Amino acid sequence: LEFCAFSCFFFNATATTEIYTLSLHDALPIFPEADVALASARYMQQSIYPGAITRGTIRSVLASDNRLLIVDLTGAELIAVIESRHPLMAGIKKVLDGYQLDSGAVVDPRAVYKVIIPHMLYPGGNYYVFYLYDPDPVDTGVSWRAPVLDWLELLHTDKTRPLNDYLP
């Protein structure tokens, strides 16, 4: 059974992490309070290979059941996480003199930012220490697969418009 009413095709091998990062970026408007989304490539269980992408494909790639949490981090904490763990990032990028949000604002070490993460990272998964920074995260109740599935559905890819056309 192919994903929804369409097929997503790869004609070239591509990075599964790019798909997840792009889908997280597109999910940020769903959580208007969030500034940034982070995830760990460690939890990507396999690559996505050329051919149709199904819901089962996404379930295989993101095999663990994770919900998205929103944690509050200072800019200094956010930068420390990025520089020590090298996560997948959406809504933020490295620039010459630090880090910049998609809004164009430079990350202020003293400001507080709302960051979306898979809940598995919160208690120390893959050596992340979010629990030290925010003792009371917000559980969105949203599966971490949802942004990927929603993003793929919005693209309406097919054999003439393969998913590779949407990747950097």
Secondary structure, DSSP 8 states (H G I E B T S, - for coil): --STTS--EESS---HHHHHHHHHHHHGGGSTT--EEEE-GGG--S---SEE--HHHHHHHT-S--EEEEEEEEHHHHHHHHHHH--EEESEEEETTEEEETTS-B--TTSEEEEEEEGGGTTTGGG--HHHH-SS-EEEEEETTHHHHHHHHHHT-BTTB-GGGG--
